[in-house]
Amino acid sequence: MSLVSHSLTEILNEIGDELTNQISLANNIDEKIDTRKLAQQSNALNDVIKTSELSDKDKSMLQKFSQTLVQDDATVKSLRYEKQDLERVLSNINDL
């Protein structure tokens, strides 16, 4: 596994952990979702995508996913969709 692939998998796993964390917090305390860390992780993901040796199709898929992480009006429902999208992305990346 190349360093970029390792970095990509690592940041995607971190995003998954943060999505799980935010969903749990929002369910438990019914507060507004804090997407600052997801926005930071989105930026880190974009940096890894730029330096990766992935196909244009895979880069496009990852960039679209990254863009969806940066939303001011996130809800538990939207975060659950993001988590499902992440699982699909991870599956596609693992198939490479």
Phi and psi restraints in degrees (range 20) as a CNS / XPLOR table:
assign (resid 1 and name C) (resid 2 and name N)
       (resid 2 and name CA) (resid 2 and name C) 1.0 -73.2 20.0 2
assign (resid 2 and name N) (resid 2 and name CA)
       (resid 2 and name C) (resid 3 and name N) 1.0 165.0 20.0 2
assign (resid 2 and name C) (resid 3 and name N)
       (resid 3 and name CA) (resid 3 and name C) 1.0 -60.4 20.0 2
assign (resid 3 and name N) (resid 3 and name CA)
       (resid 3 and name C) (resid 4 and name N) 1.0 -40.8 20.0 2
assign (resid 3 and name C) (resid 4 and name N)
       (resid 4 and name CA) (resid 4 and name C) 1.0 -64.7 20.0 2
assign (resid 4 and name N) (resid 4 and name CA)
       (resid 4 and name C) (resid 5 and name N) 1.0 -43.8 20.0 2
assign (resid 4 and name C) (resid 5 and name N)
       (resid 5 and name CA) (resid 5 and name C) 1.0 -61.2 20.0 2
assign (resid 5 and name N) (resid 5 and name CA)
       (resid 5 and name C) (resid 6 and name N) 1.0 -41.2 20.0 2
assign (resid 5 and name C) (resid 6 and name N)
       (resid 6 and name CA) (resid 6 and name C) 1.0 -63.4 20.0 2
assign (resid 6 and name N) (resid 6 and name CA)
       (resid 6 and name C) (resid 7 and name N) 1.0 -45.6 20.0 2
assign (resid 6 and name C) (resid 7 and name N)
       (resid 7 and name CA) (resid 7 and name C) 1.0 -62.3 20.0 2
assign (resid 7 and name N) (resid 7 and name CA)
       (resid 7 and name C) (resid 8 and name N) 1.0 -41.1 20.0 2
assign (resid 7 and name C) (resid 8 and name N)
       (resid 8 and name CA) (resid 8 and name C) 1.0 -63.0 20.0 2
assign (resid 8 and name N) (resid 8 and name CA)
       (resid 8 and name C) (resid 9 and name N) 1.0 -49.1 20.0 2
assign (resid 8 and name C) (resid 9 and name N)
       (resid 9 and name CA) (resid 9 and name C) 1.0 -62.3 20.0 2
assign (resid 9 and name N) (resid 9 and name CA)
       (resid 9 and name C) (resid 10 and name N) 1.0 -40.4 20.0 2
assign (resid 9 and name C) (resid 10 and name N)
       (resid 10 and name CA) (resid 10 and name C) 1.0 -61.8 20.0 2
assign (resid 10 and name N) (resid 10 and name CA)
       (resid 10 and name C) (resid 11 and name N) 1.0 -48.2 20.0 2
assign (resid 10 and name C) (resid 11 and name N)
       (resid 11 and name CA) (resid 11 and name C) 1.0 -68.0 20.0 2
assign (resid 11 and name N) (resid 11 and name CA)
       (resid 11 and name C) (resid 12 and name N) 1.0 -36.8 20.0 2
assign (resid 11 and name C) (resid 12 and name N)
       (resid 12 and name CA) (resid 12 and name C) 1.0 -65.4 20.0 2
assign (resid 12 and name N) (resid 12 and name CA)
       (resid 12 and name C) (resid 13 and name N) 1.0 -38.1 20.0 2
assign (resid 12 and name C) (resid 13 and name N)
       (resid 13 and name CA) (resid 13 and name C) 1.0 -66.2 20.0 2
assign (resid 13 and name N) (resid 13 and name CA)
       (resid 13 and name C) (resid 14 and name N) 1.0 -38.7 20.0 2
assign (resid 13 and name C) (resid 14 and name N)
       (resid 14 and name CA) (resid 14 and name C) 1.0 -63.8 20.0 2
assign (resid 14 and name N) (resid 14 and name CA)
       (resid 14 and name C) (resid 15 and name N) 1.0 -40.4 20.0 2
assign (resid 14 and name C) (resid 15 and name N)
       (resid 15 and name CA) (resid 15 and name C) 1.0 -62.8 20.0 2
assign (resid 15 and name N) (resid 15 and name CA)
       (resid 15 and name C) (resid 16 and name N) 1.0 -42.8 20.0 2
assign (resid 15 and name C) (resid 16 and name N)
       (resid 16 and name CA) (resid 16 and name C) 1.0 -59.7 20.0 2
assign (resid 16 and name N) (resid 16 and name CA)
       (resid 16 and name C) (resid 17 and name N) 1.0 -43.0 20.0 2
assign (resid 16 and name C) (resid 17 and name N)
       (resid 17 and name CA) (resid 17 and name C) 1.0 -62.8 20.0 2
assign (resid 17 and name N) (resid 17 and name CA)
       (resid 17 and name C) (resid 18 and name N) 1.0 -42.0 20.0 2
assign (resid 17 and name C) (resid 18 and name N)
       (resid 18 and name CA) (resid 18 and name C) 1.0 -68.6 20.0 2
assign (resid 18 and name N) (resid 18 and name CA)
       (resid 18 and name C) (resid 19 and name N) 1.0 -39.7 20.0 2
assign (resid 18 and name C) (resid 19 and name N)
       (resid 19 and name CA) (resid 19 and name C) 1.0 -60.1 20.0 2
assign (resid 19 and name N) (resid 19 and name CA)
       (resid 19 and name C) (resid 20 and name N) 1.0 -45.8 20.0 2
assign (resid 19 and name C) (resid 20 and name N)
       (resid 20 and name CA) (resid 20 and name C) 1.0 -60.3 20.0 2
assign (resid 20 and name N) (resid 20 and name CA)
       (resid 20 and name C) (resid 21 and name N) 1.0 -44.0 20.0 2
assign (resid 20 and name C) (resid 21 and name N)
       (resid 21 and name CA) (resid 21 and name C) 1.0 -61.4 20.0 2
assign (resid 21 and name N) (resid 21 and name CA)
       (resid 21 and name C) (resid 22 and name N) 1.0 -48.0 20.0 2
assign (resid 21 and name C) (resid 22 and name N)
       (resid 22 and name CA) (resid 22 and name C) 1.0 -66.0 20.0 2
assign (resid 22 and name N) (resid 22 and name CA)
       (resid 22 and name C) (resid 23 and name N) 1.0 -37.7 20.0 2
assign (resid 22 and name C) (resid 23 and name N)
       (resid 23 and name CA) (resid 23 and name C) 1.0 -63.1 20.0 2
assign (resid 23 and name N) (resid 23 and name CA)
       (resid 23 and name C) (resid 24 and name N) 1.0 -44.9 20.0 2
assign (resid 23 and name C) (resid 24 and name N)
       (resid 24 and name CA) (resid 24 and name C) 1.0 -63.4 20.0 2
assign (resid 24 and name N) (resid 24 and name CA)
       (resid 24 and name C) (resid 25 and name N) 1.0 -46.1 20.0 2
assign (resid 24 and name C) (resid 25 and name N)
       (resid 25 and name CA) (resid 25 and name C) 1.0 -62.1 20.0 2
assign (resid 25 and name N) (resid 25 and name CA)
       (resid 25 and name C) (resid 26 and name N) 1.0 -46.0 20.0 2
assign (resid 25 and name C) (resid 26 and name N)
       (resid 26 and name CA) (resid 26 and name C) 1.0 -65.0 20.0 2
assign (resid 26 and name N) (resid 26 and name CA)
       (resid 26 and name C) (resid 27 and name N) 1.0 -37.5 20.0 2
assign (resid 26 and name C) (resid 27 and name N)
       (resid 27 and name CA) (resid 27 and name C) 1.0 -67.8 20.0 2
assign (resid 27 and name N) (resid 27 and name CA)
       (resid 27 and name C) (resid 28 and name N) 1.0 -37.9 20.0 2
assign (resid 27 and name C) (resid 28 and name N)
       (resid 28 and name CA) (resid 28 and name C) 1.0 -80.7 20.0 2
assign (resid 28 and name N) (resid 28 and name CA)
       (resid 28 and name C) (resid 29 and name N) 1.0 -37.6 20.0 2
assign (resid 28 and name C) (resid 29 and name N)
       (resid 29 and name CA) (resid 29 and name C) 1.0 -117.6 20.0 2
assign (resid 29 and name N) (resid 29 and name CA)
       (resid 29 and name C) (resid 30 and name N) 1.0 1.1 20.0 2
assign (resid 29 and name C) (resid 30 and name N)
       (resid 30 and name CA) (resid 30 and name C) 1.0 51.9 20.0 2
assign (resid 30 and name N) (resid 30 and name CA)
       (resid 30 and name C) (resid 31 and name N) 1.0 44.0 20.0 2
assign (resid 30 and name C) (resid 31 and name N)
       (resid 31 and name CA) (resid 31 and name C) 1.0 -108.4 20.0 2
assign (resid 31 and name N) (resid 31 and name CA)
       (resid 31 and name C) (resid 32 and name N) 1.0 168.9 20.0 2
assign (resid 31 and name C) (resid 32 and name N)
       (resid 32 and name CA) (resid 32 and name C) 1.0 -63.2 20.0 2
assign (resid 32 and name N) (resid 32 and name CA)
       (resid 32 and name C) (resid 33 and name N) 1.0 142.0 20.0 2
assign (resid 32 and name C) (resid 33 and name N)
       (resid 33 and name CA) (resid 33 and name C) 1.0 -78.5 20.0 2
assign (resid 33 and name N) (resid 33 and name CA)
       (resid 33 and name C) (resid 34 and name N) 1.0 132.9 20.0 2
assign (resid 33 and name C) (resid 34 and name N)
       (resid 34 and name CA) (resid 34 and name C) 1.0 -94.1 20.0 2
assign (resid 34 and name N) (resid 34 and name CA)
       (resid 34 and name C) (resid 35 and name N) 1.0 108.3 20.0 2
assign (resid 34 and name C) (resid 35 and name N)
       (resid 35 and name CA) (resid 35 and name C) 1.0 -100.0 20.0 2
assign (resid 35 and name N) (resid 35 and name CA)
       (resid 35 and name C) (resid 36 and name N) 1.0 10.5 20.0 2
assign (resid 35 and name C) (resid 36 and name N)
       (resid 36 and name CA) (resid 36 and name C) 1.0 -59.3 20.0 2
assign (resid 36 and name N) (resid 36 and name CA)
       (resid 36 and name C) (resid 37 and name N) 1.0 -45.5 20.0 2
assign (resid 36 and name C) (resid 37 and name N)
       (resid 37 and name CA) (resid 37 and name C) 1.0 -67.0 20.0 2
assign (resid 37 and name N) (resid 37 and name CA)
       (resid 37 and name C) (resid 38 and name N) 1.0 -38.0 20.0 2
assign (resid 37 and name C) (resid 38 and name N)
       (resid 38 and name CA) (resid 38 and name C) 1.0 -62.9 20.0 2
assign (resid 38 and name N) (resid 38 and name CA)
       (resid 38 and name C) (resid 39 and name N) 1.0 -37.4 20.0 2
assign (resid 38 and name C) (resid 39 and name N)
       (resid 39 and name CA) (resid 39 and name C) 1.0 -65.1 20.0 2
assign (resid 39 and name N) (resid 39 and name CA)
       (resid 39 and name C) (resid 40 and name N) 1.0 -41.0 20.0 2
assign (resid 39 and name C) (resid 40 and name N)
       (resid 40 and name CA) (resid 40 and name C) 1.0 -63.3 20.0 2
assign (resid 40 and name N) (resid 40 and name CA)
       (resid 40 and name C) (resid 41 and name N) 1.0 -42.2 20.0 2
assign (resid 40 and name C) (resid 41 and name N)
       (resid 41 and name CA) (resid 41 and name C) 1.0 -67.9 20.0 2
assign (resid 41 and name N) (resid 41 and name CA)
       (resid 41 and name C) (resid 42 and name N) 1.0 -33.1 20.0 2
assign (resid 41 and name C) (resid 42 and name N)
       (resid 42 and name CA) (resid 42 and name C) 1.0 -62.3 20.0 2
assign (resid 42 and name N) (resid 42 and name CA)
       (resid 42 and name C) (resid 43 and name N) 1.0 -43.4 20.0 2
assign (resid 42 and name C) (resid 43 and name N)
       (resid 43 and name CA) (resid 43 and name C) 1.0 -62.6 20.0 2
assign (resid 43 and name N) (resid 43 and name CA)
       (resid 43 and name C) (resid 44 and name N) 1.0 -42.7 20.0 2
assign (resid 43 and name C) (resid 44 and name N)
       (resid 44 and name CA) (resid 44 and name C) 1.0 -64.0 20.0 2
assign (resid 44 and name N) (resid 44 and name CA)
       (resid 44 and name C) (resid 45 and name N) 1.0 -40.3 20.0 2
assign (resid 44 and name C) (resid 45 and name N)
       (resid 45 and name CA) (resid 45 and name C) 1.0 -62.3 20.0 2
assign (resid 45 and name N) (resid 45 and name CA)
       (resid 45 and name C) (resid 46 and name N) 1.0 -42.8 20.0 2
assign (resid 45 and name C) (resid 46 and name N)
       (resid 46 and name CA) (resid 46 and name C) 1.0 -61.4 20.0 2
assign (resid 46 and name N) (resid 46 and name CA)
       (resid 46 and name C) (resid 47 and name N) 1.0 -39.0 20.0 2
assign (resid 46 and name C) (resid 47 and name N)
       (resid 47 and name CA) (resid 47 and name C) 1.0 -63.2 20.0 2
assign (resid 47 and name N) (resid 47 and name CA)
       (resid 47 and name C) (resid 48 and name N) 1.0 -41.7 20.0 2
assign (resid 47 and name C) (resid 48 and name N)
       (resid 48 and name CA) (resid 48 and name C) 1.0 -67.3 20.0 2
assign (resid 48 and name N) (resid 48 and name CA)
       (resid 48 and name C) (resid 49 and name N) 1.0 -40.2 20.0 2
assign (resid 48 and name C) (resid 49 and name N)
       (resid 49 and name CA) (resid 49 and name C) 1.0 -59.3 20.0 2
assign (resid 49 and name N) (resid 49 and name CA)
       (resid 49 and name C) (resid 50 and name N) 1.0 -42.9 20.0 2
assign (resid 49 and name C) (resid 50 and name N)
       (resid 50 and name CA) (resid 50 and name C) 1.0 -59.5 20.0 2
assign (resid 50 and name N) (resid 50 and name CA)
       (resid 50 and name C) (resid 51 and name N) 1.0 -36.0 20.0 2
assign (resid 50 and name C) (resid 51 and name N)
       (resid 51 and name CA) (resid 51 and name C) 1.0 -96.9 20.0 2
assign (resid 51 and name N) (resid 51 and name CA)
       (resid 51 and name C) (resid 52 and name N) 1.0 0.1 20.0 2
assign (resid 51 and name C) (resid 52 and name N)
       (resid 52 and name CA) (resid 52 and name C) 1.0 -79.7 20.0 2
assign (resid 52 and name N) (resid 52 and name CA)
       (resid 52 and name C) (resid 53 and name N) 1.0 163.9 20.0 2
assign (resid 52 and name C) (resid 53 and name N)
       (resid 53 and name CA) (resid 53 and name C) 1.0 -103.7 20.0 2
assign (resid 53 and name N) (resid 53 and name CA)
       (resid 53 and name C) (resid 54 and name N) 1.0 25.1 20.0 2
assign (resid 53 and name C) (resid 54 and name N)
       (resid 54 and name CA) (resid 54 and name C) 1.0 -72.6 20.0 2
assign (resid 54 and name N) (resid 54 and name CA)
       (resid 54 and name C) (resid 55 and name N) 1.0 160.8 20.0 2
assign (resid 54 and name C) (resid 55 and name N)
       (resid 55 and name CA) (resid 55 and name C) 1.0 -67.9 20.0 2
assign (resid 55 and name N) (resid 55 and name CA)
       (resid 55 and name C) (resid 56 and name N) 1.0 160.6 20.0 2
assign (resid 55 and name C) (resid 56 and name N)
       (resid 56 and name CA) (resid 56 and name C) 1.0 -59.1 20.0 2
assign (resid 56 and name N) (resid 56 and name CA)
       (resid 56 and name C) (resid 57 and name N) 1.0 -36.6 20.0 2
assign (resid 56 and name C) (resid 57 and name N)
       (resid 57 and name CA) (resid 57 and name C) 1.0 -62.8 20.0 2
assign (resid 57 and name N) (resid 57 and name CA)
       (resid 57 and name C) (resid 58 and name N) 1.0 -45.9 20.0 2
assign (resid 57 and name C) (resid 58 and name N)
       (resid 58 and name CA) (resid 58 and name C) 1.0 -68.3 20.0 2
assign (resid 58 and name N) (resid 58 and name CA)
       (resid 58 and name C) (resid 59 and name N) 1.0 -38.9 20.0 2
assign (resid 58 and name C) (resid 59 and name N)
       (resid 59 and name CA) (resid 59 and name C) 1.0 -60.9 20.0 2
assign (resid 59 and name N) (resid 59 and name CA)
       (resid 59 and name C) (resid 60 and name N) 1.0 -43.6 20.0 2
assign (resid 59 and name C) (resid 60 and name N)
       (resid 60 and name CA) (resid 60 and name C) 1.0 -61.2 20.0 2
assign (resid 60 and name N) (resid 60 and name CA)
       (resid 60 and name C) (resid 61 and name N) 1.0 -43.9 20.0 2
assign (resid 60 and name C) (resid 61 and name N)
       (resid 61 and name CA) (resid 61 and name C) 1.0 -59.6 20.0 2
assign (resid 61 and name N) (resid 61 and name CA)
       (resid 61 and name C) (resid 62 and name N) 1.0 -45.7 20.0 2
assign (resid 61 and name C) (resid 62 and name N)
       (resid 62 and name CA) (resid 62 and name C) 1.0 -67.6 20.0 2
assign (resid 62 and name N) (resid 62 and name CA)
       (resid 62 and name C) (resid 63 and name N) 1.0 -38.5 20.0 2
assign (resid 62 and name C) (resid 63 and name N)
       (resid 63 and name CA) (resid 63 and name C) 1.0 -65.5 20.0 2
assign (resid 63 and name N) (resid 63 and name CA)
       (resid 63 and name C) (resid 64 and name N) 1.0 -40.3 20.0 2
assign (resid 63 and name C) (resid 64 and name N)
       (resid 64 and name CA) (resid 64 and name C) 1.0 -63.3 20.0 2
assign (resid 64 and name N) (resid 64 and name CA)
       (resid 64 and name C) (resid 65 and name N) 1.0 -42.9 20.0 2
assign (resid 64 and name C) (resid 65 and name N)
       (resid 65 and name CA) (resid 65 and name C) 1.0 -61.8 20.0 2
assign (resid 65 and name N) (resid 65 and name CA)
       (resid 65 and name C) (resid 66 and name N) 1.0 -43.9 20.0 2
assign (resid 65 and name C) (resid 66 and name N)
       (resid 66 and name CA) (resid 66 and name C) 1.0 -59.7 20.0 2
assign (resid 66 and name N) (resid 66 and name CA)
       (resid 66 and name C) (resid 67 and name N) 1.0 -40.5 20.0 2
assign (resid 66 and name C) (resid 67 and name N)
       (resid 67 and name CA) (resid 67 and name C) 1.0 -63.6 20.0 2
assign (resid 67 and name N) (resid 67 and name CA)
       (resid 67 and name C) (resid 68 and name N) 1.0 -33.2 20.0 2
assign (resid 67 and name C) (resid 68 and name N)
       (resid 68 and name CA) (resid 68 and name C) 1.0 -72.6 20.0 2
assign (resid 68 and name N) (resid 68 and name CA)
       (resid 68 and name C) (resid 69 and name N) 1.0 -16.0 20.0 2
assign (resid 68 and name C) (resid 69 and name N)
       (resid 69 and name CA) (resid 69 and name C) 1.0 -74.7 20.0 2
assign (resid 69 and name N) (resid 69 and name CA)
       (resid 69 and name C) (resid 70 and name N) 1.0 -20.4 20.0 2
assign (resid 69 and name C) (resid 70 and name N)
       (resid 70 and name CA) (resid 70 and name C) 1.0 -100.9 20.0 2
assign (resid 70 and name N) (resid 70 and name CA)
       (resid 70 and name C) (resid 71 and name N) 1.0 89.1 20.0 2
assign (resid 70 and name C) (resid 71 and name N)
       (resid 71 and name CA) (resid 71 and name C) 1.0 -139.8 20.0 2
assign (resid 71 and name N) (resid 71 and name CA)
       (resid 71 and name C) (resid 72 and name N) 1.0 133.1 20.0 2
assign (resid 71 and name C) (resid 72 and name N)
       (resid 72 and name CA) (resid 72 and name C) 1.0 -76.7 20.0 2
assign (resid 72 and name N) (resid 72 and name CA)
       (resid 72 and name C) (resid 73 and name N) 1.0 -26.0 20.0 2
assign (resid 72 and name C) (resid 73 and name N)
       (resid 73 and name CA) (resid 73 and name C) 1.0 -108.2 20.0 2
assign (resid 73 and name N) (resid 73 and name CA)
       (resid 73 and name C) (resid 74 and name N) 1.0 43.3 20.0 2
assign (resid 73 and name C) (resid 74 and name N)
       (resid 74 and name CA) (resid 74 and name C) 1.0 -65.3 20.0 2
assign (resid 74 and name N) (resid 74 and name CA)
       (resid 74 and name C) (resid 75 and name N) 1.0 141.7 20.0 2
assign (resid 74 and name C) (resid 75 and name N)
       (resid 75 and name CA) (resid 75 and name C) 1.0 -124.1 20.0 2
assign (resid 75 and name N) (resid 75 and name CA)
       (resid 75 and name C) (resid 76 and name N) 1.0 167.6 20.0 2
assign (resid 75 and name C) (resid 76 and name N)
       (resid 76 and name CA) (resid 76 and name C) 1.0 -59.1 20.0 2
assign (resid 76 and name N) (resid 76 and name CA)
       (resid 76 and name C) (resid 77 and name N) 1.0 -40.8 20.0 2
assign (resid 76 and name C) (resid 77 and name N)
       (resid 77 and name CA) (resid 77 and name C) 1.0 -61.9 20.0 2
assign (resid 77 and name N) (resid 77 and name CA)
       (resid 77 and name C) (resid 78 and name N) 1.0 -44.6 20.0 2
assign (resid 77 and name C) (resid 78 and name N)
       (resid 78 and name CA) (resid 78 and name C) 1.0 -66.9 20.0 2
assign (resid 78 and name N) (resid 78 and name CA)
       (resid 78 and name C) (resid 79 and name N) 1.0 -35.6 20.0 2
assign (resid 78 and name C) (resid 79 and name N)
       (resid 79 and name CA) (resid 79 and name C) 1.0 -67.3 20.0 2
assign (resid 79 and name N) (resid 79 and name CA)
       (resid 79 and name C) (resid 80 and name N) 1.0 -35.0 20.0 2
assign (resid 79 and name C) (resid 80 and name N)
       (resid 80 and name CA) (resid 80 and name C) 1.0 -64.7 20.0 2
assign (resid 80 and name N) (resid 80 and name CA)
       (resid 80 and name C) (resid 81 and name N) 1.0 -39.7 20.0 2
assign (resid 80 and name C) (resid 81 and name N)
       (resid 81 and name CA) (resid 81 and name C) 1.0 -63.6 20.0 2
assign (resid 81 and name N) (resid 81 and name CA)
       (resid 81 and name C) (resid 82 and name N) 1.0 -39.8 20.0 2
assign (resid 81 and name C) (resid 82 and name N)
       (resid 82 and name CA) (resid 82 and name C) 1.0 -61.9 20.0 2
assign (resid 82 and name N) (resid 82 and name CA)
       (resid 82 and name C) (resid 83 and name N) 1.0 -40.9 20.0 2
assign (resid 82 and name C) (resid 83 and name N)
       (resid 83 and name CA) (resid 83 and name C) 1.0 -63.7 20.0 2
assign (resid 83 and name N) (resid 83 and name CA)
       (resid 83 and name C) (resid 84 and name N) 1.0 -40.7 20.0 2
assign (resid 83 and name C) (resid 84 and name N)
       (resid 84 and name CA) (resid 84 and name C) 1.0 -64.1 20.0 2
assign (resid 84 and name N) (resid 84 and name CA)
       (resid 84 and name C) (resid 85 and name N) 1.0 -42.4 20.0 2
assign (resid 84 and name C) (resid 85 and name N)
       (resid 85 and name CA) (resid 85 and name C) 1.0 -61.6 20.0 2
assign (resid 85 and name N) (resid 85 and name CA)
       (resid 85 and name C) (resid 86 and name N) 1.0 -40.3 20.0 2
assign (resid 85 and name C) (resid 86 and name N)
       (resid 86 and name CA) (resid 86 and name C) 1.0 -61.8 20.0 2
assign (resid 86 and name N) (resid 86 and name CA)
       (resid 86 and name C) (resid 87 and name N) 1.0 -42.5 20.0 2
assign (resid 86 and name C) (resid 87 and name N)
       (resid 87 and name CA) (resid 87 and name C) 1.0 -61.2 20.0 2
assign (resid 87 and name N) (resid 87 and name CA)
       (resid 87 and name C) (resid 88 and name N) 1.0 -39.8 20.0 2
assign (resid 87 and name C) (resid 88 and name N)
       (resid 88 and name CA) (resid 88 and name C) 1.0 -65.4 20.0 2
assign (resid 88 and name N) (resid 88 and name CA)
       (resid 88 and name C) (resid 89 and name N) 1.0 -43.6 20.0 2
assign (resid 88 and name C) (resid 89 and name N)
       (resid 89 and name CA) (resid 89 and name C) 1.0 -61.9 20.0 2
assign (resid 89 and name N) (resid 89 and name CA)
       (resid 89 and name C) (resid 90 and name N) 1.0 -47.0 20.0 2
assign (resid 89 and name C) (resid 90 and name N)
       (resid 90 and name CA) (resid 90 and name C) 1.0 -60.1 20.0 2
assign (resid 90 and name N) (resid 90 and name CA)
       (resid 90 and name C) (resid 91 and name N) 1.0 -40.7 20.0 2
assign (resid 90 and name C) (resid 91 and name N)
       (resid 91 and name CA) (resid 91 and name C) 1.0 -61.7 20.0 2
assign (resid 91 and name N) (resid 91 and name CA)
       (resid 91 and name C) (resid 92 and name N) 1.0 -45.1 20.0 2
assign (resid 91 and name C) (resid 92 and name N)
       (resid 92 and name CA) (resid 92 and name C) 1.0 -64.9 20.0 2
assign (resid 92 and name N) (resid 92 and name CA)
       (resid 92 and name C) (resid 93 and name N) 1.0 -40.4 20.0 2
assign (resid 92 and name C) (resid 93 and name N)
       (resid 93 and name CA) (resid 93 and name C) 1.0 -66.8 20.0 2
assign (resid 93 and name N) (resid 93 and name CA)
       (resid 93 and name C) (resid 94 and name N) 1.0 -40.9 20.0 2
assign (resid 93 and name C) (resid 94 and name N)
       (resid 94 and name CA) (resid 94 and name C) 1.0 -67.7 20.0 2
assign (resid 94 and name N) (resid 94 and name CA)
       (resid 94 and name C) (resid 95 and name N) 1.0 -22.8 20.0 2
assign (resid 94 and name C) (resid 95 and name N)
       (resid 95 and name CA) (resid 95 and name C) 1.0 -78.9 20.0 2
assign (resid 95 and name N) (resid 95 and name CA)
       (resid 95 and name C) (resid 96 and name N) 1.0 -8.6 20.0 2
